[in-house]
Amino acid sequence: ISTIVVILAMIAAITYPSLASVVKSQRIRSYLQDVERLTTDARGIAVQTGQTVSLASDGEGSFQIRASSEDDSGEGQVFEQIAPVQGISATNFRLGADDIGADEWEIRFYEDGTADPGGVLLTEASSTWALVIEPKTGRGRVQRGELPDTTLTEWEAG
């Protein structure tokens, strides 16, 4: 019996780190999918209600969809929110072509299905993802890597 216990303990010691890594990876993947889904939900709420809604963050990885306030106080009905995941942080916030602070970052989704351009950089010890909002379609996507350059090149009409 003691031989069986020793063998089981060795198997557990070998598989535990691998299992922990799989669980962590799944938790991160689920969080990134939830962040991307929030952009779809924000666009849908804006179109369905005919109201401008905002996607905002607390800078710690928590995001929420809320009704946009007329006075820009940031207060409004919260429609949906997701909690941060341990190990992932929201580090760079962009609205249009400007890098701004987390407290100023608010992407608005409009009743016609469009949105403000912008994004946020999400980092974990060895990985980086960018949530990028496409303004013409109001769609958001999470992609590996840095936030893309959103400065527009303007060509003279001719």
C-alpha positions as CSV (number, residue, x, y, z in Angstrom):
1,I,0.0,0.0,0.0
2,S,2.8,2.5,0.8
3,T,4.3,1.9,-2.7
4,I,0.9,2.8,-4.3
5,V,0.7,6.0,-2.1
6,V,4.2,7.0,-3.1
7,I,3.5,6.4,-6.8
8,L,0.2,8.4,-6.6
9,A,2.0,11.2,-4.8
10,M,4.7,11.3,-7.6
11,I,2.0,11.4,-10.3
12,A,0.2,14.2,-8.5
13,A,3.4,16.2,-8.1
14,I,4.1,15.8,-11.8
15,T,0.6,16.7,-13.0
16,Y,-0.3,19.5,-10.6
17,P,1.9,22.3,-12.1
18,S,0.5,21.4,-15.6
19,L,-3.1,21.4,-14.3
20,A,-2.6,24.7,-12.6
21,S,-1.3,26.2,-15.8
22,V,-4.3,24.9,-17.8
23,V,-6.7,26.4,-15.3
24,K,-4.9,29.7,-15.3
25,S,-4.9,29.8,-19.1
26,Q,-8.6,29.0,-19.3
27,R,-9.4,31.7,-16.8
28,I,-7.5,34.3,-18.9
29,R,-9.1,33.1,-22.1
30,S,-12.6,33.4,-20.6
31,Y,-11.8,36.9,-19.3
32,L,-10.6,38.1,-22.7
33,Q,-13.8,36.6,-24.3
34,D,-15.9,38.5,-21.8
35,V,-14.1,41.8,-22.5
36,E,-14.7,41.3,-26.2
37,R,-18.4,40.3,-25.6
38,L,-18.9,43.5,-23.6
39,T,-18.3,45.6,-26.8
40,T,-20.9,43.6,-28.7
41,D,-23.3,44.0,-25.8
42,A,-22.7,47.7,-25.5
43,R,-23.3,48.2,-29.2
44,G,-26.5,46.1,-29.0
45,I,-27.8,48.0,-26.0
46,A,-27.2,51.4,-27.7
47,V,-29.0,50.2,-30.9
48,Q,-31.9,48.6,-29.0
49,T,-32.5,51.4,-26.6
50,G,-31.7,54.3,-28.9
51,Q,-29.4,55.7,-26.2
52,T,-25.7,56.3,-26.1
53,V,-24.0,53.9,-23.8
54,S,-20.4,53.8,-22.6
55,L,-17.8,51.1,-21.9
56,A,-15.5,52.2,-19.0
57,S,-12.8,50.7,-16.8
58,D,-11.6,51.2,-13.3
59,G,-8.0,50.7,-14.5
60,E,-7.7,47.4,-12.5
61,G,-9.2,45.2,-15.2
62,S,-12.9,45.7,-14.3
63,F,-15.1,46.9,-17.2
64,Q,-18.7,48.0,-17.2
65,I,-21.4,49.1,-19.7
66,R,-23.3,52.1,-18.4
67,A,-25.7,54.7,-19.7
68,S,-23.8,57.8,-20.8
69,S,-24.5,60.8,-18.8
70,E,-25.2,64.1,-20.4
71,D,-23.0,66.1,-18.0
72,D,-19.9,63.7,-18.5
73,S,-19.9,63.0,-14.8
74,G,-19.5,59.3,-15.6
75,E,-22.6,58.4,-13.6
76,G,-25.2,56.3,-15.3
77,Q,-27.2,53.1,-15.0
78,V,-24.9,50.1,-15.1
79,F,-26.2,47.5,-17.6
80,E,-23.4,45.0,-17.3
81,Q,-19.9,44.5,-15.8
82,I,-17.1,42.1,-15.5
83,A,-14.7,41.7,-12.6
84,P,-10.9,41.7,-13.1
85,V,-8.9,38.4,-13.2
86,Q,-5.9,38.0,-11.0
87,G,-2.7,38.6,-12.9
88,I,-4.2,40.6,-15.8
89,S,-4.1,44.4,-15.6
90,A,-5.3,47.1,-17.9
91,T,-2.3,49.3,-18.6
92,N,-2.7,51.7,-21.5
93,F,-5.9,53.4,-22.4
94,R,-6.5,55.0,-25.8
95,L,-9.4,57.2,-27.0
96,G,-9.0,58.1,-30.6
97,A,-5.3,58.6,-31.2
98,D,-4.7,59.9,-27.6
99,D,-3.3,57.8,-24.7
100,I,-5.2,58.8,-21.6
101,G,-5.7,57.8,-18.0
102,A,-8.0,55.0,-16.9
103,D,-10.3,57.5,-15.2
104,E,-10.9,59.4,-18.4
105,W,-11.3,56.3,-20.7
106,E,-14.9,55.9,-21.8
107,I,-15.7,54.5,-25.2
108,R,-19.2,55.6,-26.3
109,F,-21.4,53.4,-28.4
110,Y,-24.1,55.2,-30.4
111,E,-27.7,54.2,-31.5
112,D,-26.6,54.0,-35.2
113,G,-24.2,51.1,-34.3
114,T,-21.0,53.2,-34.4
115,A,-18.6,53.9,-31.6
116,D,-15.7,56.1,-30.5
117,P,-12.4,54.8,-31.7
118,G,-10.1,53.5,-29.0
119,G,-8.8,50.6,-27.1
120,V,-7.0,49.3,-24.0
121,L,-3.9,47.2,-23.5
122,L,-4.3,44.2,-21.2
123,T,-1.1,42.6,-19.9
124,E,-0.2,39.5,-18.0
125,A,3.3,38.5,-16.9
126,S,4.4,37.3,-20.3
127,S,1.5,38.2,-22.6
128,T,-0.1,41.3,-24.0
129,W,-3.5,41.8,-25.7
130,A,-5.2,44.8,-27.1
131,L,-8.9,45.5,-27.1
132,V,-9.5,47.5,-30.2
133,I,-12.8,49.3,-31.0
134,E,-13.6,49.7,-34.7
135,P,-15.6,53.0,-34.8
136,K,-17.5,52.5,-38.1
137,T,-19.0,49.2,-37.0
138,G,-18.9,49.6,-33.3
139,R,-17.3,46.2,-33.0
140,G,-14.5,45.4,-30.6
141,R,-11.9,42.6,-30.8
142,V,-9.2,41.4,-28.6
143,Q,-6.0,40.6,-30.4
144,R,-2.5,39.6,-29.3
145,G,0.1,42.4,-29.1
146,E,0.2,46.1,-28.7
147,L,-2.5,48.7,-29.4
148,P,-2.3,49.6,-33.1
149,D,-1.5,53.1,-34.2
150,T,-4.9,54.8,-34.8
151,T,-3.7,58.1,-36.3
152,L,-5.3,58.6,-39.6
153,T,-3.5,59.7,-42.6
154,E,-5.4,62.4,-44.4
155,W,-4.9,62.8,-48.1
156,E,-5.6,66.1,-49.9
157,A,-8.6,65.9,-52.2
158,G,-7.5,66.4,-55.7
